Amino acid sequence: MTSTVKGKRTAEAQRMFDIFHKLVTGENAGLSEAELGRLAAFSGVSEFPARVKCATLPWHTLNSALDGQEEVVSTE
């Protein structure tokens, strides 16, 4: 995640969060494997629902920090 968002603007990082979340929940992210880059490796997570929360927790934390939230992060 950190290498994916490093050097990106806030809006771009939030867009990457949306793309990643769609990818691991089985929704169509609308991007090819080449466009996803390293994130494409997580496309199989959607087949294991118990792992979705594990995969998305750091992304939820980043998204909350970008939104300026200081509360506890939840994947719920």
mmJSON file of the N, C-alpha and C atoms, coordinates in Angstrom:
{"data_MODEL":{"atom_site":{
"group_PDB":["ATOM","ATOM","ATOM","ATOM","ATOM","ATOM","ATOM","ATOM","ATOM","ATOM","ATOM","ATOM","ATOM","ATOM","ATOM","ATOM","ATOM","ATOM","ATOM","ATOM","ATOM","ATOM","ATOM","ATOM","ATOM","ATOM","ATOM","ATOM","ATOM","ATOM","ATOM","ATOM","ATOM","ATOM","ATOM","ATOM","ATOM","ATOM","ATOM","ATOM","ATOM","ATOM","ATOM","ATOM","ATOM","ATOM","ATOM","ATOM","ATOM","ATOM","ATOM","ATOM","ATOM","ATOM","ATOM","ATOM","ATOM","ATOM","ATOM","ATOM","ATOM","ATOM","ATOM","ATOM","ATOM","ATOM","ATOM","ATOM","ATOM","ATOM","ATOM","ATOM","ATOM","ATOM","ATOM","ATOM","ATOM","ATOM","ATOM","ATOM","ATOM","ATOM","ATOM","ATOM","ATOM","ATOM","ATOM","ATOM","ATOM","ATOM","ATOM","ATOM","ATOM","ATOM","ATOM","ATOM","ATOM","ATOM","ATOM","ATOM","ATOM","ATOM","ATOM","ATOM","ATOM","ATOM","ATOM","ATOM","ATOM","ATOM","ATOM","ATOM","ATOM","ATOM","ATOM","ATOM","ATOM","ATOM","ATOM","ATOM","ATOM","ATOM","ATOM","ATOM","ATOM","ATOM","ATOM","ATOM","ATOM","ATOM","ATOM","ATOM","ATOM","ATOM","ATOM","ATOM","ATOM","ATOM","ATOM","ATOM","ATOM","ATOM","ATOM","ATOM","ATOM","ATOM","ATOM","ATOM","ATOM","ATOM","ATOM","ATOM","ATOM","ATOM","ATOM","ATOM","ATOM","ATOM","ATOM","ATOM","ATOM","ATOM","ATOM","ATOM","ATOM","ATOM","ATOM","ATOM","ATOM","ATOM","ATOM","ATOM","ATOM","ATOM","ATOM","ATOM","ATOM","ATOM","ATOM","ATOM","ATOM","ATOM","ATOM","ATOM","ATOM","ATOM","ATOM","ATOM","ATOM","ATOM","ATOM","ATOM","ATOM","ATOM","ATOM","ATOM","ATOM","ATOM","ATOM","ATOM","ATOM","ATOM","ATOM","ATOM","ATOM","ATOM","ATOM","ATOM","ATOM","ATOM","ATOM","ATOM","ATOM","ATOM","ATOM","ATOM","ATOM","ATOM","ATOM","ATOM","ATOM","ATOM","ATOM","ATOM","ATOM","ATOM","ATOM","ATOM"],
"id":[1,2,3,4,5,6,7,8,9,10,11,12,13,14,15,16,17,18,19,20,21,22,23,24,25,26,27,28,29,30,31,32,33,34,35,36,37,38,39,40,41,42,43,44,45,46,47,48,49,50,51,52,53,54,55,56,57,58,59,60,61,62,63,64,65,66,67,68,69,70,71,72,73,74,75,76,77,78,79,80,81,82,83,84,85,86,87,88,89,90,91,92,93,94,95,96,97,98,99,100,101,102,103,104,105,106,107,108,109,110,111,112,113,114,115,116,117,118,119,120,121,122,123,124,125,126,127,128,129,130,131,132,133,134,135,136,137,138,139,140,141,142,143,144,145,146,147,148,149,150,151,152,153,154,155,156,157,158,159,160,161,162,163,164,165,166,167,168,169,170,171,172,173,174,175,176,177,178,179,180,181,182,183,184,185,186,187,188,189,190,191,192,193,194,195,196,197,198,199,200,201,202,203,204,205,206,207,208,209,210,211,212,213,214,215,216,217,218,219,220,221,222,223,224,225,226,227,228],
"type_symbol":["N","C","C","N","C","C","N","C","C","N","C","C","N","C","C","N","C","C","N","C","C","N","C","C","N","C","C","N","C","C","N","C","C","N","C","C","N","C","C","N","C","C","N","C","C","N","C","C","N","C","C","N","C","C","N","C","C","N","C","C","N","C","C","N","C","C","N","C","C","N","C","C","N","C","C","N","C","C","N","C","C","N","C","C","N","C","C","N","C","C","N","C","C","N","C","C","N","C","C","N","C","C","N","C","C","N","C","C","N","C","C","N","C","C","N","C","C","N","C","C","N","C","C","N","C","C","N","C","C","N","C","C","N","C","C","N","C","C","N","C","C","N","C","C","N","C","C","N","C","C","N","C","C","N","C","C","N","C","C","N","C","C","N","C","C","N","C","C","N","C","C","N","C","C","N","C","C","N","C","C","N","C","C","N","C","C","N","C","C","N","C","C","N","C","C","N","C","C","N","C","C","N","C","C","N","C","C","N","C","C","N","C","C","N","C","C","N","C","C","N","C","C","N","C","C","N","C","C"],
"label_atom_id":["N","CA","C","N","CA","C","N","CA","C","N","CA","C","N","CA","C","N","CA","C","N","CA","C","N","CA","C","N","CA","C","N","CA","C","N","CA","C","N","CA","C","N","CA","C","N","CA","C","N","CA","C","N","CA","C","N","CA","C","N","CA","C","N","CA","C","N","CA","C","N","CA","C","N","CA","C","N","CA","C","N","CA","C","N","CA","C","N","CA","C","N","CA","C","N","CA","C","N","CA","C","N","CA","C","N","CA","C","N","CA","C","N","CA","C","N","CA","C","N","CA","C","N","CA","C","N","CA","C","N","CA","C","N","CA","C","N","CA","C","N","CA","C","N","CA","C","N","CA","C","N","CA","C","N","CA","C","N","CA","C","N","CA","C","N","CA","C","N","CA","C","N","CA","C","N","CA","C","N","CA","C","N","CA","C","N","CA","C","N","CA","C","N","CA","C","N","CA","C","N","CA","C","N","CA","C","N","CA","C","N","CA","C","N","CA","C","N","CA","C","N","CA","C","N","CA","C","N","CA","C","N","CA","C","N","CA","C","N","CA","C","N","CA","C","N","CA","C","N","CA","C","N","CA","C","N","CA","C","N","CA","C","N","CA","C"],
"label_alt_id":[null,null,null,null,null,null,null,null,null,null,null,null,null,null,null,null,null,null,null,null,null,null,null,null,null,null,null,null,null,null,null,null,null,null,null,null,null,null,null,null,null,null,null,null,null,null,null,null,null,null,null,null,null,null,null,null,null,null,null,null,null,null,null,null,null,null,null,null,null,null,null,null,null,null,null,null,null,null,null,null,null,null,null,null,null,null,null,null,null,null,null,null,null,null,null,null,null,null,null,null,null,null,null,null,null,null,null,null,null,null,null,null,null,null,null,null,null,null,null,null,null,null,null,null,null,null,null,null,null,null,null,null,null,null,null,null,null,null,null,null,null,null,null,null,null,null,null,null,null,null,null,null,null,null,null,null,null,null,null,null,null,null,null,null,null,null,null,null,null,null,null,null,null,null,null,null,null,null,null,null,null,null,null,null,null,null,null,null,null,null,null,null,null,null,null,null,null,null,null,null,null,null,null,null,null,null,null,null,null,null,null,null,null,null,null,null,null,null,null,null,null,null,null,null,null,null,null,null],
"label_comp_id":["MET","MET","MET","THR","THR","THR","SER","SER","SER","THR","THR","THR","VAL","VAL","VAL","LYS","LYS","LYS","GLY","GLY","GLY","LYS","LYS","LYS","ARG","ARG","ARG","THR","THR","THR","ALA","ALA","ALA","GLU","GLU","GLU","ALA","ALA","ALA","GLN","GLN","GLN","ARG","ARG","ARG","MET","MET","MET","PHE","PHE","PHE","ASP","ASP","ASP","ILE","ILE","ILE","PHE","PHE","PHE","HIS","HIS","HIS","LYS","LYS","LYS","LEU","LEU","LEU","VAL","VAL","VAL","THR","THR","THR","GLY","GLY","GLY","GLU","GLU","GLU","ASN","ASN","ASN","ALA","ALA","ALA","GLY","GLY","GLY","LEU","LEU","LEU","SER","SER","SER","GLU","GLU","GLU","ALA","ALA","ALA","GLU","GLU","GLU","LEU","LEU","LEU","GLY","GLY","GLY","ARG","ARG","ARG","LEU","LEU","LEU","ALA","ALA","ALA","ALA","ALA","ALA","PHE","PHE","PHE","SER","SER","SER","GLY","GLY","GLY","VAL","VAL","VAL","SER","SER","SER","GLU","GLU","GLU","PHE","PHE","PHE","PRO","PRO","PRO","ALA","ALA","ALA","ARG","ARG","ARG","VAL","VAL","VAL","LYS","LYS","LYS","CYS","CYS","CYS","ALA","ALA","ALA","THR","THR","THR","LEU","LEU","LEU","PRO","PRO","PRO","TRP","TRP","TRP","HIS","HIS","HIS","THR","THR","THR","LEU","LEU","LEU","ASN","ASN","ASN","SER","SER","SER","ALA","ALA","ALA","LEU","LEU","LEU","ASP","ASP","ASP","GLY","GLY","GLY","GLN","GLN","GLN","GLU","GLU","GLU","GLU","GLU","GLU","VAL","VAL","VAL","VAL","VAL","VAL","SER","SER","SER","THR","THR","THR","GLU","GLU","GLU"],
"label_asym_id":["A","A","A","A","A","A","A","A","A","A","A","A","A","A","A","A","A","A","A","A","A","A","A","A","A","A","A","A","A","A","A","A","A","A","A","A","A","A","A","A","A","A","A","A","A","A","A","A","A","A","A","A","A","A","A","A","A","A","A","A","A","A","A","A","A","A","A","A","A","A","A","A","A","A","A","A","A","A","A","A","A","A","A","A","A","A","A","A","A","A","A","A","A","A","A","A","A","A","A","A","A","A","A","A","A","A","A","A","A","A","A","A","A","A","A","A","A","A","A","A","A","A","A","A","A","A","A","A","A","A","A","A","A","A","A","A","A","A","A","A","A","A","A","A","A","A","A","A","A","A","A","A","A","A","A","A","A","A","A","A","A","A","A","A","A","A","A","A","A","A","A","A","A","A","A","A","A","A","A","A","A","A","A","A","A","A","A","A","A","A","A","A","A","A","A","A","A","A","A","A","A","A","A","A","A","A","A","A","A","A","A","A","A","A","A","A","A","A","A","A","A","A","A","A","A","A","A","A"],
"label_entity_id":["1","1","1","1","1","1","1","1","1","1","1","1","1","1","1","1","1","1","1","1","1","1","1","1","1","1","1","1","1","1","1","1","1","1","1","1","1","1","1","1","1","1","1","1","1","1","1","1","1","1","1","1","1","1","1","1","1","1","1","1","1","1","1","1","1","1","1","1","1","1","1","1","1","1","1","1","1","1","1","1","1","1","1","1","1","1","1","1","1","1","1","1","1","1","1","1","1","1","1","1","1","1","1","1","1","1","1","1","1","1","1","1","1","1","1","1","1","1","1","1","1","1","1","1","1","1","1","1","1","1","1","1","1","1","1","1","1","1","1","1","1","1","1","1","1","1","1","1","1","1","1","1","1","1","1","1","1","1","1","1","1","1","1","1","1","1","1","1","1","1","1","1","1","1","1","1","1","1","1","1","1","1","1","1","1","1","1","1","1","1","1","1","1","1","1","1","1","1","1","1","1","1","1","1","1","1","1","1","1","1","1","1","1","1","1","1","1","1","1","1","1","1","1","1","1","1","1","1"],
"label_seq_id":[1,1,1,2,2,2,3,3,3,4,4,4,5,5,5,6,6,6,7,7,7,8,8,8,9,9,9,10,10,10,11,11,11,12,12,12,13,13,13,14,14,14,15,15,15,16,16,16,17,17,17,18,18,18,19,19,19,20,20,20,21,21,21,22,22,22,23,23,23,24,24,24,25,25,25,26,26,26,27,27,27,28,28,28,29,29,29,30,30,30,31,31,31,32,32,32,33,33,33,34,34,34,35,35,35,36,36,36,37,37,37,38,38,38,39,39,39,40,40,40,41,41,41,42,42,42,43,43,43,44,44,44,45,45,45,46,46,46,47,47,47,48,48,48,49,49,49,50,50,50,51,51,51,52,52,52,53,53,53,54,54,54,55,55,55,56,56,56,57,57,57,58,58,58,59,59,59,60,60,60,61,61,61,62,62,62,63,63,63,64,64,64,65,65,65,66,66,66,67,67,67,68,68,68,69,69,69,70,70,70,71,71,71,72,72,72,73,73,73,74,74,74,75,75,75,76,76,76],
"pdbx_PDB_ins_code":[null,null,null,null,null,null,null,null,null,null,null,null,null,null,null,null,null,null,null,null,null,null,null,null,null,null,null,null,null,null,null,null,null,null,null,null,null,null,null,null,null,null,null,null,null,null,null,null,null,null,null,null,null,null,null,null,null,null,null,null,null,null,null,null,null,null,null,null,null,null,null,null,null,null,null,null,null,null,null,null,null,null,null,null,null,null,null,null,null,null,null,null,null,null,null,null,null,null,null,null,null,null,null,null,null,null,null,null,null,null,null,null,null,null,null,null,null,null,null,null,null,null,null,null,null,null,null,null,null,null,null,null,null,null,null,null,null,null,null,null,null,null,null,null,null,null,null,null,null,null,null,null,null,null,null,null,null,null,null,null,null,null,null,null,null,null,null,null,null,null,null,null,null,null,null,null,null,null,null,null,null,null,null,null,null,null,null,null,null,null,null,null,null,null,null,null,null,null,null,null,null,null,null,null,null,null,null,null,null,null,null,null,null,null,null,null,null,null,null,null,null,null,null,null,null,null,null,null],
"Cartn_x":[0.824,0.0,0.874,1.869,2.667,3.398,3.914,4.605,3.615,2.384,1.364,0.954,0.864,0.383,1.512,2.732,3.863,3.975,4.038,4.182,2.889,1.782,0.5,-0.178,-1.023,-1.823,-2.927,-3.539,-4.584,-5.717,-6.18,-7.284,-6.902,-5.647,-5.184,-5.114,-4.639,-4.565,-5.967,-6.919,-8.288,-8.894,-8.532,-8.998,-8.411,-7.155,-6.522,-7.227,-7.651,-8.42,-9.702,-10.415,-11.667,-11.428,-10.391,-10.058,-9.713,-8.864,-8.449,-9.65,-10.514,-11.679,-12.58,-12.8,-13.592,-12.927,-11.627,-10.878,-11.027,-10.861,-10.894,-12.305,-13.295,-14.672,-15.363,-14.618,-15.155,-15.904,-15.931,-16.569,-15.611,-16.145,-15.318,-14.674,-13.354,-12.639,-12.474,-12.751,-12.683,-11.275,-10.309,-8.933,-8.35,-7.413,-6.743,-5.667,-5.135,-4.069,-2.858,-2.568,-1.429,-1.63,-2.86,-3.157,-3.138,-3.499,-3.506,-2.1,-1.187,0.184,0.243,0.955,1.122,-0.193,-1.161,-2.451,-3.178,-2.863,-3.508,-3.311,-2.246,-1.984,-3.072,-3.817,-4.862,-6.231,-6.314,-7.609,-8.247,-7.465,-8.0,-8.571,-8.334,-8.828,-10.352,-11.003,-12.473,-13.04,-12.236,-12.686,-12.653,-12.054,-11.942,-12.483,-13.799,-14.421,-13.807,-13.317,-12.72,-11.418,-10.816,-9.547,-9.732,-10.932,-11.165,-10.861,-11.313,-11.054,-9.564,-8.837,-7.388,-6.705,-7.121,-6.496,-6.83,-8.018,-8.446,-8.152,-7.806,-7.59,-6.557,-5.376,-4.439,-4.976,-5.739,-6.316,-7.376,-8.19,-9.183,-8.482,-7.372,-6.605,-6.066,-5.479,-4.972,-6.091,-7.203,-8.329,-8.839,-8.904,-9.346,-8.351,-7.065,-6.047,-6.122,-6.356,-6.469,-7.697,-8.74,-9.961,-9.839,-8.727,-8.504,-9.219,-9.652,-10.352,-9.327,-9.626,-8.737,-9.322,-10.434,-11.1,-10.565,-11.012,-10.619,-11.135,-10.287,-10.653,-11.349,-12.381,-13.117,-13.336,-13.341,-13.624,-15.085,-15.884,-17.318,-18.041],
"Cartn_y":[-1.178,0.0,1.25,1.298,2.519,2.825,1.798,2.053,2.463,2.046,2.396,3.857,4.374,5.749,6.76,6.287,7.198,8.193,9.471,10.529,10.97,10.353,10.704,11.809,12.556,13.57,12.865,13.584,13.015,12.419,13.13,12.637,11.351,11.272,10.064,8.879,9.122,8.059,7.568,8.477,8.083,7.302,7.657,6.905,5.494,5.37,4.053,3.211,3.844,3.142,2.577,3.404,2.957,1.797,1.902,0.837,-0.444,-0.334,-1.519,-2.166,-1.361,-1.894,-2.651,-2.093,-2.785,-4.094,-4.054,-5.227,-6.39,-6.112,-7.206,-7.618,-6.819,-7.215,-7.825,-7.964,-8.636,-7.742,-6.445,-5.512,-5.231,-4.82,-4.476,-3.12,-3.108,-1.851,-1.058,-1.698,-1.001,-0.786,-1.494,-1.349,-2.694,-2.667,-3.894,-4.264,-5.48,-5.899,-5.0,-4.555,-3.659,-2.332,-1.821,-0.556,-0.71,-1.897,-2.139,-2.299,-2.755,-2.964,-4.011,-3.69,-4.628,-4.981,-4.11,-4.366,-5.557,-5.891,-7.018,-8.32,-8.422,-9.625,-9.879,-8.846,-8.982,-9.327,-9.526,-9.788,-11.078,-12.04,-13.301,-13.222,-12.124,-11.97,-12.063,-11.614,-11.628,-13.038,-14.042,-15.43,-15.931,-15.139,-15.499,-14.352,-14.299,-13.168,-12.873,-13.872,-13.638,-12.852,-12.822,-12.12,-10.686,-10.332,-8.986,-7.938,-8.165,-7.2,-7.065,-8.179,-8.142,-7.31,-7.514,-6.822,-5.338,-4.975,-3.576,-2.728,-3.32,-2.532,-1.421,-1.698,-0.581,0.504,0.107,1.072,1.919,1.298,2.06,3.04,2.609,3.481,4.681,4.419,5.509,6.458,5.92,6.747,7.618,7.055,7.836,8.948,8.643,9.658,10.774,10.424,11.432,12.309,11.732,12.491,13.299,13.136,13.872,13.302,12.056,11.431,10.961,11.173,10.749,9.622,9.07,8.016,6.652,5.634,4.265,3.877,3.207,2.779,1.441,1.292,0.037,-0.359,-1.652,-2.14,-2.462,-2.198,-2.467,-1.453],
"Cartn_z":[0.0,0.0,0.0,0.87,0.964,-0.33,-0.989,-2.256,-3.354,-3.233,-4.223,-4.099,-2.89,-2.702,-2.506,-2.363,-2.143,-3.291,-2.941,-3.926,-4.596,-4.223,-4.827,-4.015,-4.666,-3.983,-3.195,-2.266,-1.42,-2.244,-3.24,-4.071,-4.801,-5.249,-5.937,-4.974,-3.751,-2.748,-2.395,-2.275,-1.977,-3.14,-4.357,-5.533,-5.503,-5.1,-5.002,-3.931,-2.837,-1.813,-2.418,-3.167,-3.789,-4.749,-5.55,-6.501,-5.762,-4.733,-3.983,-3.302,-2.71,-2.012,-2.984,-4.158,-5.165,-5.585,-5.745,-6.176,-5.198,-3.904,-2.921,-2.515,-2.854,-2.561,-3.778,-4.873,-6.046,-7.009,-6.747,-7.668,-8.825,-9.934,-11.084,-10.845,-10.736,-10.511,-11.795,-12.931,-14.203,-14.719,-14.171,-14.603,-15.011,-15.927,-16.343,-15.325,-15.442,-14.537,-14.655,-15.862,-16.075,-15.346,-15.351,-14.681,-13.162,-12.67,-11.222,-10.674,-11.499,-11.046,-9.953,-8.883,-7.761,-7.075,-7.163,-6.514,-7.133,-8.359,-9.034,-8.266,-7.504,-6.719,-5.678,-5.315,-4.298,-4.88,-6.166,-6.793,-6.29,-5.837,-5.333,-3.932,-3.241,-1.868,-1.829,-2.88,-2.893,-2.776,-3.083,-2.966,-1.519,-0.633,0.778,1.632,1.815,2.532,3.904,4.593,5.908,5.801,4.645,4.443,3.956,3.543,3.023,4.087,5.309,6.382,6.657,6.614,6.837,5.756,4.523,3.402,3.375,3.834,3.723,4.956,6.084,7.301,7.123,6.551,6.378,5.45,4.455,3.533,4.233,5.085,5.857,6.794,7.376,8.268,7.499,6.338,5.497,5.107,4.672,4.242,5.392,6.584,7.747,8.064,7.958,8.217,7.185,5.942,4.893,5.09,5.689,5.975,7.263,7.981,9.217,10.425,10.342,11.458,12.492,13.754,14.838,15.649,15.21,15.964,15.541,16.232,15.934,14.569,13.798,12.453,12.513,11.706,11.642,10.192,9.931,8.59,8.425,9.426,9.386,8.547],
"occupancy":[1.0,1.0,1.0,1.0,1.0,1.0,1.0,1.0,1.0,1.0,1.0,1.0,1.0,1.0,1.0,1.0,1.0,1.0,1.0,1.0,1.0,1.0,1.0,1.0,1.0,1.0,1.0,1.0,1.0,1.0,1.0,1.0,1.0,1.0,1.0,1.0,1.0,1.0,1.0,1.0,1.0,1.0,1.0,1.0,1.0,1.0,1.0,1.0,1.0,1.0,1.0,1.0,1.0,1.0,1.0,1.0,1.0,1.0,1.0,1.0,1.0,1.0,1.0,1.0,1.0,1.0,1.0,1.0,1.0,1.0,1.0,1.0,1.0,1.0,1.0,1.0,1.0,1.0,1.0,1.0,1.0,1.0,1.0,1.0,1.0,1.0,1.0,1.0,1.0,1.0,1.0,1.0,1.0,1.0,1.0,1.0,1.0,1.0,1.0,1.0,1.0,1.0,1.0,1.0,1.0,1.0,1.0,1.0,1.0,1.0,1.0,1.0,1.0,1.0,1.0,1.0,1.0,1.0,1.0,1.0,1.0,1.0,1.0,1.0,1.0,1.0,1.0,1.0,1.0,1.0,1.0,1.0,1.0,1.0,1.0,1.0,1.0,1.0,1.0,1.0,1.0,1.0,1.0,1.0,1.0,1.0,1.0,1.0,1.0,1.0,1.0,1.0,1.0,1.0,1.0,1.0,1.0,1.0,1.0,1.0,1.0,1.0,1.0,1.0,1.0,1.0,1.0,1.0,1.0,1.0,1.0,1.0,1.0,1.0,1.0,1.0,1.0,1.0,1.0,1.0,1.0,1.0,1.0,1.0,1.0,1.0,1.0,1.0,1.0,1.0,1.0,1.0,1.0,1.0,1.0,1.0,1.0,1.0,1.0,1.0,1.0,1.0,1.0,1.0,1.0,1.0,1.0,1.0,1.0,1.0,1.0,1.0,1.0,1.0,1.0,1.0,1.0,1.0,1.0,1.0,1.0,1.0,1.0,1.0,1.0,1.0,1.0,1.0],
"B_iso_or_equiv":[0.0,0.0,0.0,0.0,0.0,0.0,0.0,0.0,0.0,0.0,0.0,0.0,0.0,0.0,0.0,0.0,0.0,0.0,0.0,0.0,0.0,0.0,0.0,0.0,0.0,0.0,0.0,0.0,0.0,0.0,0.0,0.0,0.0,0.0,0.0,0.0,0.0,0.0,0.0,0.0,0.0,0.0,0.0,0.0,0.0,0.0,0.0,0.0,0.0,0.0,0.0,0.0,0.0,0.0,0.0,0.0,0.0,0.0,0.0,0.0,0.0,0.0,0.0,0.0,0.0,0.0,0.0,0.0,0.0,0.0,0.0,0.0,0.0,0.0,0.0,0.0,0.0,0.0,0.0,0.0,0.0,0.0,0.0,0.0,0.0,0.0,0.0,0.0,0.0,0.0,0.0,0.0,0.0,0.0,0.0,0.0,0.0,0.0,0.0,0.0,0.0,0.0,0.0,0.0,0.0,0.0,0.0,0.0,0.0,0.0,0.0,0.0,0.0,0.0,0.0,0.0,0.0,0.0,0.0,0.0,0.0,0.0,0.0,0.0,0.0,0.0,0.0,0.0,0.0,0.0,0.0,0.0,0.0,0.0,0.0,0.0,0.0,0.0,0.0,0.0,0.0,0.0,0.0,0.0,0.0,0.0,0.0,0.0,0.0,0.0,0.0,0.0,0.0,0.0,0.0,0.0,0.0,0.0,0.0,0.0,0.0,0.0,0.0,0.0,0.0,0.0,0.0,0.0,0.0,0.0,0.0,0.0,0.0,0.0,0.0,0.0,0.0,0.0,0.0,0.0,0.0,0.0,0.0,0.0,0.0,0.0,0.0,0.0,0.0,0.0,0.0,0.0,0.0,0.0,0.0,0.0,0.0,0.0,0.0,0.0,0.0,0.0,0.0,0.0,0.0,0.0,0.0,0.0,0.0,0.0,0.0,0.0,0.0,0.0,0.0,0.0,0.0,0.0,0.0,0.0,0.0,0.0,0.0,0.0,0.0,0.0,0.0,0.0],
"pdbx_formal_charge":[null,null,null,null,null,null,null,null,null,null,null,null,null,null,null,null,null,null,null,null,null,null,null,null,null,null,null,null,null,null,null,null,null,null,null,null,null,null,null,null,null,null,null,null,null,null,null,null,null,null,null,null,null,null,null,null,null,null,null,null,null,null,null,null,null,null,null,null,null,null,null,null,null,null,null,null,null,null,null,null,null,null,null,null,null,null,null,null,null,null,null,null,null,null,null,null,null,null,null,null,null,null,null,null,null,null,null,null,null,null,null,null,null,null,null,null,null,null,null,null,null,null,null,null,null,null,null,null,null,null,null,null,null,null,null,null,null,null,null,null,null,null,null,null,null,null,null,null,null,null,null,null,null,null,null,null,null,null,null,null,null,null,null,null,null,null,null,null,null,null,null,null,null,null,null,null,null,null,null,null,null,null,null,null,null,null,null,null,null,null,null,null,null,null,null,null,null,null,null,null,null,null,null,null,null,null,null,null,null,null,null,null,null,null,null,null,null,null,null,null,null,null,null,null,null,null,null,null],
"auth_seq_id":[1,1,1,2,2,2,3,3,3,4,4,4,5,5,5,6,6,6,7,7,7,8,8,8,9,9,9,10,10,10,11,11,11,12,12,12,13,13,13,14,14,14,15,15,15,16,16,16,17,17,17,18,18,18,19,19,19,20,20,20,21,21,21,22,22,22,23,23,23,24,24,24,25,25,25,26,26,26,27,27,27,28,28,28,29,29,29,30,30,30,31,31,31,32,32,32,33,33,33,34,34,34,35,35,35,36,36,36,37,37,37,38,38,38,39,39,39,40,40,40,41,41,41,42,42,42,43,43,43,44,44,44,45,45,45,46,46,46,47,47,47,48,48,48,49,49,49,50,50,50,51,51,51,52,52,52,53,53,53,54,54,54,55,55,55,56,56,56,57,57,57,58,58,58,59,59,59,60,60,60,61,61,61,62,62,62,63,63,63,64,64,64,65,65,65,66,66,66,67,67,67,68,68,68,69,69,69,70,70,70,71,71,71,72,72,72,73,73,73,74,74,74,75,75,75,76,76,76],
"auth_comp_id":["MET","MET","MET","THR","THR","THR","SER","SER","SER","THR","THR","THR","VAL","VAL","VAL","LYS","LYS","LYS","GLY","GLY","GLY","LYS","LYS","LYS","ARG","ARG","ARG","THR","THR","THR","ALA","ALA","ALA","GLU","GLU","GLU","ALA","ALA","ALA","GLN","GLN","GLN","ARG","ARG","ARG","MET","MET","MET","PHE","PHE","PHE","ASP","ASP","ASP","ILE","ILE","ILE","PHE","PHE","PHE","HIS","HIS","HIS","LYS","LYS","LYS","LEU","LEU","LEU","VAL","VAL","VAL","THR","THR","THR","GLY","GLY","GLY","GLU","GLU","GLU","ASN","ASN","ASN","ALA","ALA","ALA","GLY","GLY","GLY","LEU","LEU","LEU","SER","SER","SER","GLU","GLU","GLU","ALA","ALA","ALA","GLU","GLU","GLU","LEU","LEU","LEU","GLY","GLY","GLY","ARG","ARG","ARG","LEU","LEU","LEU","ALA","ALA","ALA","ALA","ALA","ALA","PHE","PHE","PHE","SER","SER","SER","GLY","GLY","GLY","VAL","VAL","VAL","SER","SER","SER","GLU","GLU","GLU","PHE","PHE","PHE","PRO","PRO","PRO","ALA","ALA","ALA","ARG","ARG","ARG","VAL","VAL","VAL","LYS","LYS","LYS","CYS","CYS","CYS","ALA","ALA","ALA","THR","THR","THR","LEU","LEU","LEU","PRO","PRO","PRO","TRP","TRP","TRP","HIS","HIS","HIS","THR","THR","THR","LEU","LEU","LEU","ASN","ASN","ASN","SER","SER","SER","ALA","ALA","ALA","LEU","LEU","LEU","ASP","ASP","ASP","GLY","GLY","GLY","GLN","GLN","GLN","GLU","GLU","GLU","GLU","GLU","GLU","VAL","VAL","VAL","VAL","VAL","VAL","SER","SER","SER","THR","THR","THR","GLU","GLU","GLU"],
"auth_asym_id":["A","A","A","A","A","A","A","A","A","A","A","A","A","A","A","A","A","A","A","A","A","A","A","A","A","A","A","A","A","A","A","A","A","A","A","A","A","A","A","A","A","A","A","A","A","A","A","A","A","A","A","A","A","A","A","A","A","A","A","A","A","A","A","A","A","A","A","A","A","A","A","A","A","A","A","A","A","A","A","A","A","A","A","A","A","A","A","A","A","A","A","A","A","A","A","A","A","A","A","A","A","A","A","A","A","A","A","A","A","A","A","A","A","A","A","A","A","A","A","A","A","A","A","A","A","A","A","A","A","A","A","A","A","A","A","A","A","A","A","A","A","A","A","A","A","A","A","A","A","A","A","A","A","A","A","A","A","A","A","A","A","A","A","A","A","A","A","A","A","A","A","A","A","A","A","A","A","A","A","A","A","A","A","A","A","A","A","A","A","A","A","A","A","A","A","A","A","A","A","A","A","A","A","A","A","A","A","A","A","A","A","A","A","A","A","A","A","A","A","A","A","A","A","A","A","A","A","A"],
"auth_atom_id":["N","CA","C","N","CA","C","N","CA","C","N","CA","C","N","CA","C","N","CA","C","N","CA","C","N","CA","C","N","CA","C","N","CA","C","N","CA","C","N","CA","C","N","CA","C","N","CA","C","N","CA","C","N","CA","C","N","CA","C","N","CA","C","N","CA","C","N","CA","C","N","CA","C","N","CA","C","N","CA","C","N","CA","C","N","CA","C","N","CA","C","N","CA","C","N","CA","C","N","CA","C","N","CA","C","N","CA","C","N","CA","C","N","CA","C","N","CA","C","N","CA","C","N","CA","C","N","CA","C","N","CA","C","N","CA","C","N","CA","C","N","CA","C","N","CA","C","N","CA","C","N","CA","C","N","CA","C","N","CA","C","N","CA","C","N","CA","C","N","CA","C","N","CA","C","N","CA","C","N","CA","C","N","CA","C","N","CA","C","N","CA","C","N","CA","C","N","CA","C","N","CA","C","N","CA","C","N","CA","C","N","CA","C","N","CA","C","N","CA","C","N","CA","C","N","CA","C","N","CA","C","N","CA","C","N","CA","C","N","CA","C","N","CA","C","N","CA","C","N","CA","C","N","CA","C","N","CA","C","N","CA","C","N","CA","C"],
"pdbx_PDB_model_num":[1,1,1,1,1,1,1,1,1,1,1,1,1,1,1,1,1,1,1,1,1,1,1,1,1,1,1,1,1,1,1,1,1,1,1,1,1,1,1,1,1,1,1,1,1,1,1,1,1,1,1,1,1,1,1,1,1,1,1,1,1,1,1,1,1,1,1,1,1,1,1,1,1,1,1,1,1,1,1,1,1,1,1,1,1,1,1,1,1,1,1,1,1,1,1,1,1,1,1,1,1,1,1,1,1,1,1,1,1,1,1,1,1,1,1,1,1,1,1,1,1,1,1,1,1,1,1,1,1,1,1,1,1,1,1,1,1,1,1,1,1,1,1,1,1,1,1,1,1,1,1,1,1,1,1,1,1,1,1,1,1,1,1,1,1,1,1,1,1,1,1,1,1,1,1,1,1,1,1,1,1,1,1,1,1,1,1,1,1,1,1,1,1,1,1,1,1,1,1,1,1,1,1,1,1,1,1,1,1,1,1,1,1,1,1,1,1,1,1,1,1,1,1,1,1,1,1,1]
}}}
